[in-house]
Amino acid sequence: MRRPRDIQWSRVNDSLPERAEKTGNILHMSRLSQSHNGTYLCQAHNNYGRAADHYTLLVYVSLLPSSHHSKLPPSEEYPKDPGAVVETHSAVPYAVIGGILALLVFTVICVLIVTIWCSVRQKGSYLTHEASGLDEHGEVQEAFLNGNEASQGKKEYLL
């Protein structure tokens, strides 16, 4: 599996936040707030093609009740914000499965075409017992083979 050469992050209908950092295929945002809410677009490409995916980020703010009194210093009262890490996902399994299915369908179509072509070529190349020039006992009917019109066709009479 080849890694994408070029990965671009963008925010749909807006610019990336100021504190957003792009490191390789990872978009890292620190000190999240509700202003970071939105849909982010990751676009990547390599020698085999391009891929894009949308990621939605929703930040919820929960405040501690005002009656809560803590013995911790104000800097440690709230846990440190770990930030948000949005990592790209690989779409290779879907591409491989799609390629295998396409190859299978192509093979079935080719086999059908060859089978139909061979059956059309075979059609009419065999002789019936009457047209082969042999009678019931396997003897050659020379008149039929030589083109004698009197013996070429069978006549049927209804009684």
C-alpha positions as CSV (number, residue, x, y, z in Angstrom):
1,M,0.0,0.0,0.0
2,R,1.4,3.4,-1.0
3,R,0.9,6.3,1.2
4,P,-0.5,9.5,-0.3
5,R,2.1,12.0,-1.4
6,D,0.0,15.1,-1.0
7,I,-2.6,15.6,1.7
8,Q,-4.6,18.8,2.0
9,W,-6.9,19.7,4.8
10,S,-9.6,22.4,4.5
11,R,-12.7,23.5,6.2
12,V,-15.9,23.5,4.2
13,N,-17.3,27.0,3.7
14,D,-14.6,28.5,6.1
15,S,-10.9,28.7,6.7
16,L,-9.0,26.4,9.0
17,P,-8.8,27.7,12.6
18,E,-5.7,29.6,13.6
19,R,-4.5,26.9,16.1
20,A,-4.9,24.0,13.6
21,E,-1.7,22.3,12.8
22,K,-1.1,19.9,9.9
23,T,1.4,17.2,10.6
24,G,1.6,14.7,7.8
25,N,-1.8,13.1,7.4
26,I,-3.0,14.4,10.8
27,L,-4.9,17.6,11.5
28,H,-4.4,18.6,15.2
29,M,-6.4,21.4,16.9
30,S,-5.7,22.5,20.5
31,R,-7.9,24.5,22.9
32,L,-11.1,23.5,21.2
33,S,-14.2,25.7,21.4
34,Q,-17.5,25.7,19.6
35,S,-16.0,27.9,17.0
36,H,-14.2,24.9,15.7
37,N,-17.5,23.1,14.9
38,G,-17.8,22.3,11.2
39,T,-17.0,19.9,8.4
40,Y,-13.4,19.4,7.5
41,L,-12.3,18.0,4.1
42,C,-9.3,15.8,3.7
43,Q,-8.0,15.4,0.1
44,A,-5.2,13.0,-0.8
45,H,-3.6,11.7,-4.0
46,N,-0.8,9.3,-5.1
47,N,0.2,7.5,-8.3
48,Y,-3.0,5.4,-8.2
49,G,-5.6,8.2,-7.9
50,R,-7.3,10.7,-5.7
51,A,-9.5,10.4,-2.6
52,A,-11.5,12.8,-0.4
53,D,-13.5,12.4,2.7
54,H,-15.5,14.7,5.0
55,Y,-15.1,14.7,8.8
56,T,-17.6,16.5,11.1
57,L,-16.3,18.0,14.3
58,L,-18.8,18.9,17.1
59,V,-17.5,20.5,20.3
60,Y,-19.8,20.5,23.3
61,V,-19.1,22.8,26.2
62,S,-20.0,21.5,29.6
63,L,-19.6,23.9,32.5
64,L,-19.4,22.8,36.1
65,P,-22.1,24.1,38.4
66,S,-21.2,27.4,40.1
67,S,-21.9,26.0,43.5
68,H,-19.0,23.6,43.0
69,H,-16.0,24.7,45.1
70,S,-12.7,23.0,44.6
71,K,-9.6,23.0,46.7
72,L,-7.5,22.8,43.5
73,P,-5.8,25.9,42.2
74,P,-7.8,27.6,39.4
75,S,-5.3,26.3,36.7
76,E,-6.0,22.7,37.7
77,E,-9.7,23.0,38.3
78,Y,-10.5,22.0,34.7
79,P,-8.7,19.1,33.1
80,K,-6.3,20.1,30.4
81,D,-7.9,20.0,26.9
82,P,-6.3,17.2,24.9
83,G,-7.4,18.9,21.7
84,A,-8.9,17.1,18.8
85,V,-7.0,14.7,16.5
86,V,-8.6,14.0,13.2
87,E,-6.7,11.3,11.3
88,T,-7.2,10.2,7.7
89,H,-8.6,6.8,7.0
90,S,-7.5,4.5,4.2
91,A,-10.0,3.6,1.5
92,V,-7.8,0.8,0.1
93,P,-10.0,-2.2,1.1
94,Y,-12.9,-0.7,-0.9
95,A,-10.7,-0.1,-3.9
96,V,-9.4,-3.6,-3.8
97,I,-12.8,-5.2,-3.5
98,G,-14.2,-3.0,-6.3
99,G,-11.3,-4.0,-8.5
100,I,-11.8,-7.7,-7.9
101,L,-15.5,-7.4,-8.6
102,A,-14.9,-5.5,-11.8
103,L,-12.4,-8.2,-12.9
104,L,-14.9,-10.9,-12.1
105,V,-17.7,-9.2,-14.1
106,F,-15.2,-8.7,-17.1
107,T,-14.2,-12.4,-17.0
108,V,-17.8,-13.6,-17.0
109,I,-18.7,-11.3,-20.0
110,C,-15.7,-12.6,-21.9
111,V,-16.6,-16.2,-21.3
112,L,-20.2,-15.5,-22.4
113,I,-18.9,-13.8,-25.6
114,V,-16.6,-16.7,-26.5
115,T,-19.3,-19.3,-25.7
116,I,-21.8,-17.6,-28.0
117,W,-19.2,-17.1,-30.7
118,C,-18.3,-20.8,-30.7
119,S,-21.9,-21.9,-30.7
120,V,-22.7,-19.7,-33.7
121,R,-19.7,-21.0,-35.6
122,Q,-20.8,-24.6,-34.9
123,K,-24.3,-24.0,-36.1
124,G,-25.0,-25.6,-39.5
125,S,-21.7,-27.5,-39.7
126,Y,-23.3,-30.9,-39.0
127,L,-25.4,-33.0,-41.4
128,T,-28.6,-34.7,-40.5
129,H,-29.0,-38.4,-41.4
130,E,-31.0,-37.5,-44.5
131,A,-28.6,-34.8,-45.7
132,S,-25.5,-37.0,-45.1
133,G,-26.3,-39.1,-48.2
134,L,-26.7,-42.4,-46.3
135,D,-29.9,-44.4,-46.2
136,E,-31.2,-46.4,-43.2
137,H,-28.5,-49.1,-43.6
138,G,-25.6,-46.7,-44.1
139,E,-25.4,-47.1,-47.9
140,V,-24.5,-44.1,-50.0
141,Q,-27.3,-42.7,-52.1
142,E,-25.3,-41.6,-55.2
143,A,-28.2,-39.9,-56.8
144,F,-28.6,-37.5,-53.9
145,L,-24.9,-36.7,-53.8
146,N,-24.6,-36.3,-57.6
147,G,-27.4,-33.8,-57.6
148,N,-30.1,-35.9,-59.2
149,E,-33.2,-33.8,-58.8
150,A,-35.6,-36.7,-58.8
151,S,-34.2,-38.1,-55.6
152,Q,-33.3,-34.9,-53.9
153,G,-36.5,-34.3,-52.0
154,K,-38.9,-36.5,-50.1
155,K,-42.5,-36.3,-51.0
156,E,-45.1,-36.8,-48.4
157,Y,-48.7,-37.8,-49.2
158,L,-51.5,-37.4,-46.7
159,L,-54.2,-40.1,-46.7
